[in-house]
Amino acid sequence: MSTKLTILERTGARAMLLPELITRGLAANDRLKYYLTLLQAAQAHASAPHQPAQTLRTQREASGVDDASLDQVVQGSVDRGGHSIYIPGACVIVESLFEELRRMLEPIRVAGTAHADLRGRVDVYQRRLDDLIAHAPPCSEDQLTVGAIRALTRLSGNGHDTLHQLVVDLHWELNRLQTSASTESIDGASAYGVQESDRGLVRAFMKGVNETAALKFDHPGLGTTATRDGDRLSIQNDLGMTPSTGLVIHVTGLSVALTYTDIHHARVRFFQEMLQPYDLAWTVPLEAAGNDHEVCVGRFAPDTRDQLERFLTFLGSRLVFLIDWNRARKRLARLVGKTDALGLLKWAAENNLGHRAFLKAGDIRLVETALERAAPLKMRPGARLDEWLGRDAARSFLMSVLRMTSSGLRAGHSVSLIDDEIESELLRHVQTNDRHVFGEAADHAVVISALADRVRRTLMRLTGGESGDETPRPAETTHTWPAPSDQIVRPGRPDYRAGDAHHLRPLLRDADRAADAIDETAFLLTLIPEAIAPKSLSMLGGLADIVVRSVREYARCLEESRGLSAASSRSEVDGFLLTVDRLVDLGREAHAAKRAITERLLHGPAEFHELYVVASITHGFEQAATALSRCGPIVREYVLSSWSSQ
């Protein structure tokens, strides 16, 4: 204890040194976290000695522990069997843990003399500390059991107190005391004991914090304190989350060491990625068994003070994007994949939009409400947004949602207005997606048309109706027709298993049936007997011509529908409706042609071979034309219903 502190205590004026005691208590908290991490790393290495040993030198230096011999503790730890681990200096480390706890409790006890409510909590903290000391794990010859290490390092569970839990609770009290005991405010930061040269650095950090602080809206957090601790400036931000989550920055000269503690591994990675522009040197986070939090230390050594201030400003501006980050990640992951959810959060941070507005305005409810109002029948129950709109469209839409909620709430817009804007944006993406589906269906129709036209030309050659040097005989079609005709159809077939609107699935399904029917008919042409009657071939050729015209009208129907809107001219709409009617009429023609061929086959002298093949080909042609005739009304109803909802 310093002479000054002893004199003040004797004179009853010890509370005058409360800011200094708080600074010492916070420094003790930093050292405690290092010691706990050291024990965990030692246990992890003893359990897996083949893995490279960590020195934890960066963590030690950042915490203010000067003993360099501790850098060899992890490497020297050995599993002695029977759940016992030898850790060099283990007994001293355990003693240091309790000594640092006493330093953390000291300023709280001093402050409690003037505050009755705090005085009661001090008594509880003291009893907890006394109980932990009384039940301190035995440490003989620097050996600790695995259970003892876990009891020291884990947070409380099942109602059992632990040393680590007491550290977290005392740290919370110190943060509250630090705010109330500050002697000045520097752009919103509570500061005491700082030097004139420190103020510029604190202002630089607070400039960044204040630039983006509005993005947290009504969420608590971003409280900042700054103190001078020996030869270094210490800046702490509470982030407004769990007691075990926080950021401590130590600036010594031009060197910066920041220690970030979090219970979520993914958020630690996110924090590090946000700071990538400054290329910090990060320690590898410890991932020991039973570790319920993660500590990472980053170092940055700029060349000039101006670079240091720019870094502190950037660092301060990023902190708001950690608040409620994990909740936002989980909400977005219900709409898109986990990777895309992380990408959206990163994009929102890079564009200074954040995710808090999205959560405050209703998060998932915003999207669900827009779906109910804009497309109530299109999305199948339980489907993710990216399974319906498609991955790129879903990400684009959610970017718009993050942008609209952030700018809307900051501008004071009502949630109902934001709902309307999101609904309008969803309609735009739905219509874009529908146009994409129509485009895929149109491409598919072109491929089907090519196959149907090839089938028709084959029949014309067989009947001599198409010029050529030599007309192949029916049996020769086996060699002239490409065997895997499926190769023509399949690459052009649209993949509508996910991402398509509900009403368009029947359209694509019927088009697929038409393609399959023509594909099967192409195979049956290879089985036509040589002695087939010319009249049968002629009638099949006529039916094939109906199919070809059906496919072409279907393609025209799709192309015309893509250019239509509620603002289209009457002539454009009438042209589209006439195309649909022609497509339906062709289906009726195909049905009539099938009846005529069937009647001739049954009344004629055809053999079984000819009867079977011709009947099967006829059925395939009629099935294709009928399936396509159903597509026209589906497109018509979809287009007209989309206008009525606008």
Wavefront OBJ file of the C-alpha trace (Angstrom):
o trace
v 0.000 0.000 0.000
v 1.424 3.434 -0.940
v 2.399 5.976 1.732
v -0.192 8.419 0.393
v -2.938 5.804 0.613
v -1.876 4.850 4.170
v -1.976 8.479 5.340
v -5.392 9.073 3.783
v -6.743 5.914 5.396
v -5.507 6.980 8.827
v -7.097 10.397 8.437
v -10.401 8.915 7.286
v -10.099 10.534 3.861
v -9.465 7.382 1.885
v -12.477 8.017 -0.410
v -10.472 10.841 -1.985
v -8.387 8.176 -3.703
v -11.409 6.267 -5.003
v -10.585 6.963 -8.696
v -7.069 5.617 -8.171
v -8.425 2.545 -6.370
v -10.868 1.912 -9.208
v -8.022 2.125 -11.706
v -6.075 -0.421 -9.649
v -9.127 -2.652 -9.412
v -9.623 -2.605 -13.171
v -5.943 -3.369 -13.698
v -6.334 -6.297 -11.302
v -9.270 -7.501 -13.422
v -7.011 -7.533 -16.502
v -4.405 -9.594 -14.654
v -7.033 -11.985 -13.330
v -8.288 -12.708 -16.832
v -4.723 -13.452 -17.919
v -4.124 -15.848 -15.007
v -7.374 -17.698 -15.708
v -6.490 -17.984 -19.391
v -3.021 -19.219 -18.424
v -4.493 -22.042 -16.323
v -6.833 -23.061 -19.125
v -4.019 -23.075 -21.683
v -1.837 -25.133 -19.351
v -4.594 -27.720 -18.924
v -5.198 -27.845 -22.682
v -1.494 -28.408 -23.447
v -1.125 -31.069 -20.770
v -4.067 -32.931 -22.309
v -2.631 -32.633 -25.847
v 1.181 -32.285 -25.500
v 1.712 -33.001 -29.215
v 0.090 -29.664 -30.078
v 2.258 -26.482 -30.203
v 2.327 -24.743 -26.822
v 1.097 -21.167 -26.509
v 3.254 -18.656 -24.641
v 0.417 -16.152 -24.048
v 3.078 -13.471 -24.017
v 0.838 -10.973 -25.795
v -1.951 -11.506 -23.278
v 0.507 -11.199 -20.402
v 1.953 -7.937 -21.627
v -1.497 -6.513 -22.406
v -2.679 -7.341 -18.891
v 0.275 -5.598 -17.262
v 1.927 -8.714 -15.771
v 5.722 -8.231 -15.924
v 6.909 -11.740 -15.025
v 8.293 -13.090 -18.335
v 8.924 -16.535 -16.796
v 5.177 -17.152 -17.045
v 5.593 -17.441 -20.826
v 7.047 -20.935 -20.229
v 4.233 -22.166 -17.988
v 2.094 -23.689 -20.738
v 5.005 -25.527 -22.352
v 6.110 -26.938 -19.001
v 2.670 -28.265 -17.989
v 2.429 -32.068 -17.821
v -0.381 -34.522 -17.182
v 0.698 -36.600 -14.156
v -2.192 -39.032 -14.421
v -5.056 -39.527 -12.026
v -6.585 -36.236 -13.211
v -3.599 -34.334 -11.788
v -1.676 -31.740 -13.829
v 1.720 -30.259 -13.030
v 1.763 -26.539 -13.856
v 5.007 -24.639 -13.138
v 4.239 -21.927 -10.569
v 0.642 -23.137 -10.103
v 0.597 -22.352 -6.380
v 1.812 -18.797 -6.954
v -0.754 -18.327 -9.718
v -3.599 -19.448 -7.451
v -2.396 -17.102 -4.684
v -2.240 -14.284 -7.247
v -5.844 -14.936 -8.226
v -7.119 -14.281 -4.715
v -4.776 -11.328 -4.214
v -6.103 -9.658 -7.373
v -9.667 -10.334 -6.208
v -8.933 -8.414 -3.005
v -7.668 -5.492 -5.102
v -10.893 -5.528 -7.118
v -13.022 -5.551 -3.988
v -11.104 -2.722 -2.269
v -12.563 0.266 -4.201
v -16.055 -1.208 -3.895
v -15.625 -1.429 -0.119
v -14.412 2.188 0.032
v -17.340 3.406 -2.072
v -19.727 1.366 0.082
v -18.994 3.522 3.115
v -20.996 6.323 1.498
v -23.717 4.272 -0.192
v -26.020 2.057 1.867
v -27.216 -0.032 -1.088
v -23.647 -0.762 -2.168
v -22.626 -1.502 1.429
v -25.008 -4.470 1.497
v -23.559 -5.867 -1.714
v -20.020 -5.408 -0.382
v -20.855 -7.690 2.521
v -22.123 -10.317 0.097
v -19.006 -10.006 -2.064
v -16.778 -10.318 0.981
v -18.580 -13.478 2.145
v -18.258 -14.965 -1.331
v -14.537 -14.182 -1.408
v -13.995 -15.619 2.081
v -15.864 -18.774 1.086
v -13.815 -19.182 -2.085
v -10.596 -18.737 -0.120
v -11.745 -21.261 2.484
v -12.476 -23.773 -0.256
v -9.470 -22.945 -2.408
v -8.203 -26.025 -4.249
v -5.167 -27.697 -2.710
v -1.947 -27.048 -4.611
v 0.867 -29.358 -3.590
v 4.147 -29.142 -5.493
v 2.476 -27.020 -8.217
v -0.072 -29.707 -9.041
v -3.759 -29.037 -9.628
v -6.552 -31.422 -10.506
v -8.573 -30.970 -13.674
v -11.646 -30.385 -11.504
v -9.868 -27.656 -9.543
v -8.883 -25.809 -12.721
v -12.437 -25.990 -14.032
v -13.816 -24.806 -10.700
v -11.561 -21.753 -10.851
v -12.034 -20.815 -14.495
v -15.664 -21.548 -15.359
v -18.565 -19.213 -14.764
v -21.122 -20.235 -12.167
v -23.557 -22.963 -13.047
v -26.329 -24.795 -11.207
v -26.196 -22.247 -8.387
v -22.512 -22.871 -7.549
v -20.282 -19.823 -7.146
v -16.838 -19.694 -8.762
v -13.842 -17.423 -8.681
v -14.428 -16.432 -12.306
v -18.039 -15.496 -11.585
v -16.938 -13.251 -8.715
v -14.448 -11.574 -11.071
v -17.257 -10.823 -13.536
v -19.541 -9.431 -10.810
v -16.841 -7.211 -9.292
v -15.896 -5.939 -12.741
v -19.511 -4.859 -13.251
v -19.427 -2.932 -9.968
v -16.126 -1.275 -10.894
v -17.533 -0.112 -14.224
v -20.453 1.550 -12.432
v -18.130 3.152 -9.894
v -15.793 4.382 -12.589
v -18.598 6.324 -14.246
v -19.742 7.953 -11.008
v -16.225 8.731 -9.818
v -15.009 10.412 -12.999
v -13.613 13.900 -12.706
v -14.306 15.085 -16.261
v -16.158 14.191 -19.423
v -14.311 14.082 -22.732
v -16.824 14.062 -25.582
v -19.016 11.655 -23.610
v -16.271 9.521 -22.066
v -15.943 9.510 -18.289
v -12.312 10.245 -17.516
v -10.109 10.816 -14.506
v -6.414 11.037 -13.936
v -5.691 11.492 -17.630
v -2.865 13.651 -18.928
v -3.152 16.413 -21.479
v -1.631 14.166 -24.172
v -4.297 11.535 -23.422
v -7.236 13.794 -24.153
v -6.610 13.904 -27.898
v -6.585 10.114 -28.056
v -9.784 9.838 -26.027
v -11.438 12.415 -28.303
v -10.330 10.441 -31.372
v -11.885 7.276 -29.964
v -15.085 9.048 -28.958
v -15.337 10.659 -32.394
v -15.755 7.180 -33.849
v -18.144 6.055 -31.107
v -20.339 9.118 -31.576
v -20.349 8.794 -35.382
v -22.291 5.525 -35.225
v -23.777 5.498 -31.699
v -27.206 6.512 -33.033
v -27.414 3.122 -34.756
v -27.922 1.380 -31.406
v -31.173 3.340 -30.937
v -32.581 2.635 -27.463
v -30.224 -0.228 -26.616
v -27.911 0.465 -23.655
v -24.198 0.350 -24.176
v -21.102 2.086 -25.524
v -20.383 3.676 -22.147
v -16.721 4.660 -22.211
v -14.259 5.387 -19.425
v -10.653 6.498 -19.665
v -7.932 6.545 -17.035
v -4.184 6.905 -16.785
v -2.616 3.721 -15.340
v 1.108 4.279 -14.898
v 2.728 4.720 -18.294
v -0.358 3.800 -20.304
v -3.755 5.218 -21.154
v -6.602 2.762 -20.561
v -9.911 3.122 -22.406
v -12.771 0.774 -21.644
v -16.122 0.333 -23.384
v -18.886 -1.769 -21.836
v -20.721 -2.484 -25.139
v -23.960 -2.855 -23.154
v -24.100 -6.630 -23.428
v -23.271 -9.460 -21.016
v -20.928 -8.772 -18.076
v -18.307 -11.047 -19.656
v -18.322 -9.074 -22.918
v -16.270 -5.927 -23.235
v -13.361 -4.107 -24.795
v -10.287 -2.700 -23.038
v -7.744 -0.602 -24.929
v -4.269 0.136 -23.586
v -2.190 2.791 -25.313
v 1.497 2.984 -24.454
v 3.333 5.522 -26.546
v 2.280 4.721 -30.122
v 1.505 1.076 -29.367
v -2.080 -0.122 -28.937
v -3.144 -3.373 -27.282
v -6.869 -4.092 -27.295
v -8.420 -6.989 -25.403
v -11.844 -8.166 -26.492
v -13.808 -10.676 -24.426
v -16.950 -12.392 -25.700
v -19.001 -15.517 -25.110
v -19.689 -15.937 -28.851
v -16.847 -17.279 -30.981
v -18.498 -16.077 -34.213
v -18.771 -12.490 -32.943
v -15.077 -12.480 -32.056
v -14.293 -13.422 -35.682
v -16.685 -10.726 -36.884
v -14.953 -8.113 -34.708
v -11.559 -9.087 -36.059
v -12.807 -8.950 -39.650
v -14.177 -5.432 -39.143
v -10.674 -4.262 -38.175
v -8.916 -5.917 -41.122
v -8.148 -2.567 -42.843
v -5.581 -1.908 -40.083
v -3.921 -5.343 -40.171
v -3.749 -6.000 -36.436
v -1.649 -8.830 -35.046
v -4.083 -11.095 -33.186
v -3.375 -13.825 -30.693
v -4.948 -17.198 -31.346
v -8.018 -17.395 -29.069
v -7.916 -20.146 -26.477
v -10.443 -22.929 -27.027
v -10.007 -25.065 -23.934
v -12.546 -27.593 -22.742
v -15.202 -25.980 -20.592
v -14.230 -22.481 -21.725
v -17.473 -20.472 -21.861
v -15.913 -17.256 -23.111
v -13.157 -16.212 -25.459
v -10.436 -13.616 -25.060
v -8.457 -12.243 -27.975
v -5.745 -9.616 -27.938
v -4.871 -7.473 -30.924
v -1.831 -5.248 -31.340
v -1.404 -2.255 -33.603
v 1.791 -0.217 -33.857
v 1.369 2.850 -36.094
v 4.273 5.036 -37.133
v 2.726 8.371 -36.219
v 0.267 9.782 -33.723
v -2.011 10.819 -36.583
v -2.260 7.161 -37.671
v -2.931 6.190 -34.058
v -5.809 8.659 -33.769
v -7.318 7.498 -37.085
v -7.216 3.909 -35.862
v -8.883 4.796 -32.552
v -11.623 6.656 -34.439
v -12.246 3.696 -36.726
v -12.221 1.271 -33.793
v -14.760 3.362 -31.883
v -17.049 3.542 -34.901
v -17.214 -0.263 -35.202
v -18.378 -1.077 -31.689
v -22.072 -0.378 -32.254
v -22.169 -3.244 -34.760
v -21.367 -5.748 -31.991
v -24.491 -4.860 -30.002
v -27.250 -7.466 -30.405
v -25.157 -9.012 -33.192
v -25.856 -12.608 -32.259
v -29.632 -12.055 -32.138
v -29.548 -10.411 -35.561
v -27.485 -13.291 -36.934
v -30.027 -15.837 -35.722
v -32.965 -13.859 -37.120
v -31.385 -13.443 -40.550
v -30.374 -17.123 -40.598
v -34.093 -17.991 -40.545
v -34.445 -16.227 -43.901
v -31.172 -17.128 -45.632
v -28.229 -19.454 -45.051
v -25.798 -18.884 -42.168
v -23.011 -17.731 -44.482
v -25.294 -15.193 -46.148
v -26.571 -14.010 -42.756
v -22.998 -13.241 -41.701
v -22.385 -11.554 -45.047
v -25.416 -9.309 -44.561
v -24.228 -8.227 -41.112
v -20.775 -7.470 -42.492
v -22.286 -5.480 -45.368
v -24.509 -3.515 -42.968
v -21.483 -2.614 -40.839
v -19.331 -1.618 -43.813
v -22.106 0.682 -45.023
v -22.732 2.172 -41.548
v -26.310 0.905 -41.457
v -26.120 -1.713 -38.733
v -28.718 -4.267 -37.719
v -30.265 -2.738 -34.600
v -32.914 -0.880 -36.611
v -33.924 -4.166 -38.257
v -34.384 -5.747 -34.819
v -36.131 -2.722 -33.320
v -38.603 -2.407 -36.201
v -39.683 -6.046 -35.926
v -36.972 -8.207 -37.596
v -38.659 -11.375 -38.958
v -42.108 -9.841 -38.585
v -41.194 -7.173 -41.149
v -40.578 -9.787 -43.815
v -43.489 -11.999 -42.801
v -45.889 -9.043 -42.924
v -44.615 -8.064 -46.363
v -45.089 -11.633 -47.576
v -48.635 -11.814 -46.234
v -49.586 -8.570 -47.939
v -47.607 -8.768 -51.180
v -47.594 -12.470 -51.982
v -49.935 -14.378 -49.664
v -50.210 -17.512 -51.810
v -46.802 -17.708 -53.415
v -44.409 -18.872 -50.714
v -44.859 -22.404 -49.448
v -45.124 -22.787 -45.656
v -41.805 -23.296 -43.887
v -39.719 -22.221 -46.871
v -36.775 -19.926 -46.384
v -36.745 -16.655 -48.266
v -33.748 -17.646 -50.398
v -35.488 -20.909 -51.353
v -38.320 -18.867 -52.820
v -36.735 -15.738 -54.269
v -33.392 -17.360 -54.981
v -30.147 -16.678 -53.125
v -29.075 -13.489 -54.908
v -32.556 -11.934 -54.890
v -33.055 -12.772 -51.195
v -29.745 -11.149 -50.239
v -30.540 -8.093 -52.341
v -33.983 -7.770 -50.744
v -32.621 -8.106 -47.190
v -29.960 -5.496 -47.931
v -32.806 -3.175 -48.877
v -34.628 -4.081 -45.648
v -31.544 -3.277 -43.547
v -31.101 0.016 -45.391
v -34.758 1.055 -45.156
v -35.124 0.226 -41.465
v -31.912 2.055 -40.552
v -32.595 5.200 -42.563
v -36.315 5.112 -41.738
v -35.977 4.924 -37.961
v -33.201 7.520 -37.925
v -35.441 9.860 -39.932
v -38.303 9.316 -37.475
v -40.522 7.352 -39.862
v -43.279 5.218 -38.379
v -43.022 1.430 -38.440
v -46.173 1.287 -40.607
v -44.478 3.450 -43.245
v -41.412 1.211 -43.152
v -43.726 -1.811 -43.558
v -45.184 -0.251 -46.710
v -41.736 0.466 -48.127
v -40.602 -3.109 -47.488
v -43.768 -4.491 -49.091
v -43.124 -2.366 -52.179
v -39.531 -3.572 -52.318
v -40.638 -7.194 -51.983
v -43.102 -6.766 -54.857
v -40.263 -5.490 -57.030
v -38.146 -8.541 -56.217
v -41.084 -10.904 -56.701
v -41.811 -9.432 -60.110
v -38.133 -9.583 -61.019
v -38.041 -13.199 -59.898
v -41.167 -14.000 -61.910
v -39.607 -12.445 -64.990
v -36.565 -14.611 -64.356
v -38.757 -17.703 -64.130
v -40.588 -16.698 -67.324
v -37.205 -16.249 -68.974
v -36.089 -19.746 -67.939
v -39.380 -21.186 -69.156
v -38.967 -19.345 -72.488
v -35.459 -20.781 -72.917
v -36.873 -24.196 -72.101
v -39.598 -23.718 -74.715
v -37.020 -22.938 -77.403
v -35.265 -26.222 -76.728
v -38.554 -28.140 -76.772
v -39.461 -26.448 -80.065
v -36.186 -27.562 -81.637
v -36.824 -31.154 -80.564
v -40.447 -31.115 -81.760
v -39.419 -29.637 -85.102
v -36.821 -32.360 -85.513
v -39.415 -35.029 -84.837
v -41.708 -33.444 -87.449
v -38.931 -33.327 -90.076
v -38.118 -36.962 -89.449
v -41.721 -37.909 -90.155
v -41.715 -35.778 -93.327
v -38.597 -37.553 -94.566
v -40.230 -40.898 -93.927
v -43.208 -39.875 -96.058
v -41.019 -38.287 -98.724
v -42.408 -34.863 -97.947
v -39.015 -33.289 -97.387
v -36.355 -33.090 -100.080
v -33.083 -34.924 -99.671
v -30.591 -36.995 -101.582
v -31.909 -40.122 -100.018
v -34.996 -40.751 -97.915
v -34.141 -43.077 -95.026
v -36.213 -46.104 -94.412
v -38.056 -46.331 -91.080
v -35.596 -48.832 -89.630
v -32.715 -46.513 -90.474
v -34.003 -43.806 -88.140
v -32.424 -45.792 -85.320
v -29.045 -44.755 -86.683
v -29.875 -41.237 -87.902
v -31.586 -40.069 -84.695
v -29.167 -39.172 -81.854
v -29.587 -41.875 -79.230
v -29.649 -39.716 -76.090
v -32.331 -37.261 -77.199
v -32.713 -36.511 -73.505
v -29.464 -34.569 -73.785
v -31.270 -31.999 -75.899
v -34.091 -31.446 -73.432
v -32.443 -31.760 -70.018
v -29.924 -28.906 -70.219
v -32.720 -26.532 -71.196
v -35.111 -27.701 -68.516
v -35.565 -25.044 -65.790
v -34.722 -26.021 -62.233
v -37.840 -25.039 -60.280
v -37.342 -27.113 -57.187
v -36.777 -23.885 -55.224
v -37.086 -20.181 -55.726
v -40.138 -20.018 -58.004
v -43.493 -18.481 -57.252
v -46.304 -20.791 -56.204
v -48.512 -20.122 -59.220
v -45.709 -20.765 -61.703
v -44.949 -24.291 -60.557
v -47.940 -25.784 -62.482
v -46.727 -23.936 -65.580
v -43.244 -25.384 -65.398
v -44.566 -28.797 -64.446
v -46.821 -28.970 -67.538
v -44.039 -27.695 -69.793
v -41.805 -30.403 -68.375
v -44.465 -33.029 -69.119
v -44.655 -31.798 -72.717
v -40.890 -32.095 -73.039
v -40.917 -35.628 -71.627
v -43.728 -36.655 -73.995
v -41.868 -35.357 -77.078
v -38.669 -36.951 -75.854
v -40.401 -40.346 -75.538
v -41.973 -39.908 -78.974
v -38.534 -39.293 -80.460
v -37.474 -42.705 -79.194
v -40.613 -44.412 -80.536
v -39.846 -43.095 -84.023
v -36.872 -45.457 -84.082
v -39.304 -48.378 -83.742
v -41.591 -47.586 -86.718
v -41.858 -50.690 -88.945
v -40.730 -50.453 -92.576
v -44.098 -51.649 -93.876
v -46.085 -48.903 -92.157
v -48.909 -47.473 -94.207
v -48.090 -44.072 -95.827
v -51.466 -42.747 -94.633
v -50.514 -43.408 -91.001
v -47.214 -41.596 -91.478
v -49.020 -38.670 -93.062
v -51.480 -38.382 -90.196
v -48.650 -38.579 -87.671
v -46.880 -35.796 -89.551
v -49.967 -33.618 -89.287
v -50.177 -34.232 -85.561
v -46.481 -33.446 -85.192
v -47.104 -30.151 -86.975
v -49.769 -29.279 -84.373
v -47.263 -29.977 -81.610
v -44.645 -27.770 -83.257
v -47.144 -24.924 -83.555
v -48.183 -25.455 -79.920
v -44.620 -25.118 -78.714
v -44.115 -21.961 -80.764
v -47.325 -20.391 -79.454
v -46.302 -21.307 -75.919
v -42.927 -19.587 -76.413
v -44.697 -16.531 -77.879
v -47.071 -16.471 -74.889
v -44.136 -16.384 -72.471
v -42.284 -13.679 -74.364
v -45.350 -11.453 -74.595
v -46.176 -11.902 -70.910
v -42.700 -10.702 -69.824
v -43.278 -7.317 -71.409
v -46.763 -6.746 -70.036
v -47.781 -4.605 -67.086
v -50.855 -2.778 -65.878
v -49.690 0.168 -67.997
v -49.486 -1.831 -71.269
v -51.599 -0.740 -74.260
v -54.863 -2.463 -75.091
v -53.456 -3.847 -78.343
v -50.549 -5.505 -76.498
v -52.900 -7.104 -73.995
v -55.271 -8.290 -76.757
v -52.362 -9.793 -78.676
v -51.287 -11.734 -75.608
v -54.839 -13.024 -74.971
v -55.180 -14.145 -78.596
v -51.943 -16.115 -78.295
v -53.335 -17.896 -75.227
v -56.551 -18.718 -77.114
v -54.598 -20.131 -80.085
v -52.608 -22.315 -77.709
v -55.814 -23.692 -76.170
v -57.304 -24.305 -79.637
v -54.215 -26.251 -80.702
v -54.752 -28.557 -77.742
v -58.260 -29.264 -79.026
v -56.917 -29.856 -82.548
v -54.403 -32.354 -81.216
v -57.150 -34.213 -79.389
v -59.266 -34.371 -82.547
v -56.272 -35.569 -84.606
v -55.595 -38.310 -82.075
v -59.194 -39.530 -82.383
v -58.915 -39.630 -86.158
v -55.704 -41.665 -86.056
v -57.107 -44.027 -83.437
v -60.240 -44.613 -85.516
v -58.203 -45.406 -88.640
v -55.943 -47.809 -86.753
v -58.826 -49.731 -85.245
v -60.761 -49.952 -88.526
v -57.738 -50.684 -90.724
v -55.689 -53.813 -91.405
v -52.639 -52.703 -89.394
v -50.547 -55.346 -87.663
v -49.959 -55.255 -83.932
v -46.442 -53.778 -84.281
v -47.688 -50.851 -86.348
v -50.776 -50.472 -84.194
v -48.794 -50.242 -80.979
v -46.059 -47.896 -82.227
v -48.379 -45.515 -84.077
v -50.833 -45.415 -81.169
v -48.019 -44.695 -78.715
v -46.582 -41.928 -80.890
v -50.065 -40.445 -81.299
v -50.616 -40.513 -77.548
v -47.253 -38.797 -76.957
v -48.000 -36.016 -79.459
v -51.474 -35.435 -78.037
v -50.139 -35.442 -74.462
v -47.507 -32.824 -75.349
v -50.015 -30.518 -77.089
v -52.536 -30.883 -74.238
v -49.926 -30.093 -71.575
v -48.851 -26.980 -73.463
v -52.467 -25.867 -73.945
v -52.835 -25.813 -70.143
v -49.787 -23.519 -69.847
v -51.476 -20.609 -71.629
v -54.291 -20.071 -69.101
v -51.795 -20.425 -66.222
v -49.680 -17.587 -67.633
v -52.785 -15.506 -68.325
v -54.175 -15.896 -64.802
v -50.820 -15.156 -63.218
v -50.282 -11.982 -65.233
v -53.807 -10.667 -64.606
v -53.727 -11.473 -60.877
v -50.389 -9.684 -60.484
v -51.967 -6.540 -61.981
v -54.878 -6.653 -59.545
v -52.493 -6.715 -56.564
v -50.611 -3.617 -57.719
l 1 2 3 4 5 6 7 8 9 10 11 12 13 14 15 16 17 18 19 20 21 22 23 24 25 26 27 28 29 30 31 32 33 34 35 36 37 38 39 40 41 42 43 44 45 46 47 48 49 50 51 52 53 54 55 56 57 58 59 60 61 62 63 64 65 66 67 68 69 70 71 72 73 74 75 76 77 78 79 80 81 82 83 84 85 86 87 88 89 90 91 92 93 94 95 96 97 98 99 100 101 102 103 104 105 106 107 108 109 110 111 112 113 114 115 116 117 118 119 120 121 122 123 124 125 126 127 128 129 130 131 132 133 134 135 136 137 138 139 140 141 142 143 144 145 146 147 148 149 150 151 152 153 154 155 156 157 158 159 160 161 162 163 164 165 166 167 168 169 170 171 172 173 174 175 176 177 178 179 180 181 182 183 184 185 186 187 188 189 190 191 192 193 194 195 196 197 198 199 200 201 202 203 204 205 206 207 208 209 210 211 212 213 214 215 216 217 218 219 220 221 222 223 224 225 226 227 228 229 230 231 232 233 234 235 236 237 238 239 240 241 242 243 244 245 246 247 248 249 250 251 252 253 254 255 256 257 258 259 260 261 262 263 264 265 266 267 268 269 270 271 272 273 274 275 276 277 278 279 280 281 282 283 284 285 286 287 288 289 290 291 292 293 294 295 296 297 298 299 300 301 302 303 304 305 306 307 308 309 310 311 312 313 314 315 316 317 318 319 320 321 322 323 324 325 326 327 328 329 330 331 332 333 334 335 336 337 338 339 340 341 342 343 344 345 346 347 348 349 350 351 352 353 354 355 356 357 358 359 360 361 362 363 364 365 366 367 368 369 370 371 372 373 374 375 376 377 378 379 380 381 382 383 384 385 386 387 388 389 390 391 392 393 394 395 396 397 398 399 400 401 402 403 404 405 406 407 408 409 410 411 412 413 414 415 416 417 418 419 420 421 422 423 424 425 426 427 428 429 430 431 432 433 434 435 436 437 438 439 440 441 442 443 444 445 446 447 448 449 450 451 452 453 454 455 456 457 458 459 460 461 462 463 464 465 466 467 468 469 470 471 472 473 474 475 476 477 478 479 480 481 482 483 484 485 486 487 488 489 490 491 492 493 494 495 496 497 498 499 500 501 502 503 504 505 506 507 508 509 510 511 512 513 514 515 516 517 518 519 520 521 522 523 524 525 526 527 528 529 530 531 532 533 534 535 536 537 538 539 540 541 542 543 544 545 546 547 548 549 550 551 552 553 554 555 556 557 558 559 560 561 562 563 564 565 566 567 568 569 570 571 572 573 574 575 576 577 578 579 580 581 582 583 584 585 586 587 588 589 590 591 592 593 594 595 596 597 598 599 600 601 602 603 604 605 606 607 608 609 610 611 612 613 614 615 616 617 618 619 620 621 622 623 624 625 626 627 628 629 630 631 632 633 634 635 636 637 638 639 640 641 642 643 644 645 646
